[in-house]
Amino acid sequence: MARIAVIGANGSIGGAVVVEAASRGHEVTAVVRDPGRYRGAAAVVERGDVLDPADVARVAAGRDVLVSAVGGGDGPGHLALIEPAARSLVEGLRGLDGPVPRLVVVGGAGSLETAPGVRVWDAPGLPEAILQIMHAHGAALDYYRTVADLRWTVLSPAAEIGPGERTGRYRTGLEQLLADAEGRSRISVPDYAVALVDEIEQPEHIGERFTCCSL
Ligand SMILES: NC(=O)c1ccc[n+]([C@@H]2O[C@H](COP(=O)([O-])OP(=O)(O)OC[C@H]3O[C@@H](n4cnc5c(N)ncnc54)[C@H](OP(=O)(O)O)[C@@H]3O)[C@@H](O)[C@H]2O)c1
């Protein structure tokens, strides 16, 4: 059993991570900006803003794993949140006196490769707002890759992630965008949560980004 705090637990992906982790018997704390609005499955709820390193340190203290599933809504929202959140998470964890939990972060698919040297975000015609979201996650990943003193992991979803069945089956990769048997890069939110909690239980990607896709 791991003690897991999930920042962004009110979100669609964060909420699914809470459900998946709690269903496996982990001790899950939902971290949200307004506990009064929390409607999720976690037994324990704490207030916290990912952009405040003191909040990060407070909610991380005594936990084995800190998950960040925060999102910024639109493109400018992501630019204002995702890379600053990465810096705040790292600063907060570095400020802990006691044991430092692992950090597992929900990332983006934009920086994955579709061919050698070609990334998802290089595709022509992508709307500016989508590019902003992709590059916000790319900047955060670049930052995490400079962090050698923490046990961080970034899990990039497939290109499409949305509501769907929990099959419990998925494939993983590192830098290449993955596709399923029908050639689509997609994963359901519940299966993404399965992949994330599997990584918590059996760490294989400490200090790197990986990705998951349906079969
Ligand atoms: N294919 C892809 O690459 C792909 C696809 C989908 C999503 N994603 C990424 O996955 C992440 C999660 O997506 P989602 O759809 O689950 O997002 P979501 O439903 O919009 O949830 C985001 C959560 O982040 C929380 N949040 C925002 N700012 C915060 C802050 N300063 N402190 C603490 N919490 C904060 C929000 O909390 P409140 O409830 O307080 O507002 C919200 O619950 C995003 O970063 C998104 O870009 C990637």
PDBQT file of the ligand as one rigid body, heavy atoms in Angstrom, charges set to zero:
ROOT
HETATM    1  N1  LIG A 301      -3.133  13.794 -25.487  1.00  0.00    +0.000 N 
HETATM    2  C1  LIG A 301      -2.644  14.656 -24.590  1.00  0.00    +0.000 C 
HETATM    3  O1  LIG A 301      -1.493  15.063 -24.638  1.00  0.00    +0.000 OA
HETATM    4  C2  LIG A 301      -3.525  15.108 -23.468  1.00  0.00    +0.000 A 
HETATM    5  C3  LIG A 301      -4.911  14.968 -23.577  1.00  0.00    +0.000 A 
HETATM    6  C4  LIG A 301      -5.692  15.357 -22.489  1.00  0.00    +0.000 A 
HETATM    7  C5  LIG A 301      -5.094  15.930 -21.362  1.00  0.00    +0.000 A 
HETATM    8  N2  LIG A 301      -3.747  16.073 -21.314  1.00  0.00    +0.000 N 
HETATM    9  C6  LIG A 301      -3.123  16.727 -20.157  1.00  0.00    +0.000 C 
HETATM   10  O2  LIG A 301      -3.478  16.044 -18.980  1.00  0.00    +0.000 OA
HETATM   11  C7  LIG A 301      -3.595  16.967 -17.909  1.00  0.00    +0.000 C 
HETATM   12  C8  LIG A 301      -4.912  16.731 -17.176  1.00  0.00    +0.000 C 
HETATM   13  O3  LIG A 301      -5.969  16.876 -18.105  1.00  0.00    +0.000 OA
HETATM   14  P1  LIG A 301      -7.515  16.803 -17.646  1.00  0.00    +0.000 P 
HETATM   15  O4  LIG A 301      -8.298  16.690 -18.882  1.00  0.00    +0.000 OA
HETATM   16  O5  LIG A 301      -7.686  15.797 -16.573  1.00  0.00    +0.000 OA
HETATM   17  O6  LIG A 301      -7.707  18.280 -17.049  1.00  0.00    +0.000 OA
HETATM   18  P2  LIG A 301      -8.963  18.880 -16.280  1.00  0.00    +0.000 P 
HETATM   19  O7  LIG A 301     -10.101  17.945 -16.280  1.00  0.00    +0.000 OA
HETATM   20  O8  LIG A 301      -9.152  20.264 -16.824  1.00  0.00    +0.000 OA
HETATM   21  O9  LIG A 301      -8.426  18.982 -14.782  1.00  0.00    +0.000 OA
HETATM   22  C9  LIG A 301      -7.351  19.780 -14.467  1.00  0.00    +0.000 C 
HETATM   23  C10 LIG A 301      -7.304  19.948 -12.967  1.00  0.00    +0.000 C 
HETATM   24  O10 LIG A 301      -6.168  20.768 -12.667  1.00  0.00    +0.000 OA
HETATM   25  C11 LIG A 301      -6.496  21.492 -11.517  1.00  0.00    +0.000 C 
HETATM   26  N3  LIG A 301      -5.658  22.682 -11.400  1.00  0.00    +0.000 N 
HETATM   27  C12 LIG A 301      -5.516  23.700 -12.284  1.00  0.00    +0.000 A 
HETATM   28  N4  LIG A 301      -4.690  24.623 -11.787  1.00  0.00    +0.000 NA
HETATM   29  C13 LIG A 301      -4.311  24.190 -10.552  1.00  0.00    +0.000 A 
HETATM   30  C14 LIG A 301      -3.487  24.728  -9.551  1.00  0.00    +0.000 A 
HETATM   31  N5  LIG A 301      -2.861  25.906  -9.703  1.00  0.00    +0.000 N 
HETATM   32  N6  LIG A 301      -3.322  24.013  -8.412  1.00  0.00    +0.000 NA
HETATM   33  C15 LIG A 301      -3.941  22.829  -8.238  1.00  0.00    +0.000 A 
HETATM   34  N7  LIG A 301      -4.757  22.273  -9.164  1.00  0.00    +0.000 NA
HETATM   35  C16 LIG A 301      -4.945  22.954 -10.304  1.00  0.00    +0.000 A 
HETATM   36  C17 LIG A 301      -7.942  21.874 -11.697  1.00  0.00    +0.000 C 
HETATM   37  O11 LIG A 301      -8.418  22.073 -10.415  1.00  0.00    +0.000 OA
HETATM   38  P3  LIG A 301      -9.723  22.891 -10.025  1.00  0.00    +0.000 P 
HETATM   39  O12 LIG A 301     -10.767  21.829  -9.865  1.00  0.00    +0.000 OA
HETATM   40  O13 LIG A 301      -9.345  23.567  -8.765  1.00  0.00    +0.000 OA
HETATM   41  O14 LIG A 301     -10.012  23.861 -11.147  1.00  0.00    +0.000 OA
HETATM   42  C18 LIG A 301      -8.532  20.657 -12.392  1.00  0.00    +0.000 C 
HETATM   43  O15 LIG A 301      -9.185  19.783 -11.499  1.00  0.00    +0.000 OA
HETATM   44  C19 LIG A 301      -3.481  18.367 -18.522  1.00  0.00    +0.000 C 
HETATM   45  O16 LIG A 301      -2.223  18.912 -18.263  1.00  0.00    +0.000 OA
HETATM   46  C20 LIG A 301      -3.669  18.123 -19.999  1.00  0.00    +0.000 C 
HETATM   47  O17 LIG A 301      -2.958  19.049 -20.828  1.00  0.00    +0.000 OA
HETATM   48  C21 LIG A 301      -2.942  15.671 -22.336  1.00  0.00    +0.000 A 
ENDROOT
TORSDOF 0
